[in-house]
């Protein structure tokens, strides 16, 4: 696998991603429990350098926040290209309740979106659609 560590595109993208990943952690969680996902058109992802470069930039940005991470990246899904990163560090007891509550909210919002039951879908902080939009804006600004 090619290393993207010194690729200028990776460096610029990672620089743009740091504040986005920082905001992806639940409020009041001390920076723990963050996750970030973008869904891009396949052509758009290729134009940015491909799935592996985007994953490398996410890992590089996460290292700056001391995250221990898992990343995924798939091209050609029914949603286009999907790239995601998740902080897998052990959450200290002081922040565990906040992180668990945020996970519960995300799961509840996901279930509500696909549920046949009528009712309001909870507002979800940091939805994939919002993350993708802010990722596109940050990367475009970094490229300018």
Beta strands, then each sheet from edge to edge (+ up, - down):
strand 1: 35-40
strand 2: 69-77
strand 3: 80-87
sheet 1: 1+ 3- 2+
end
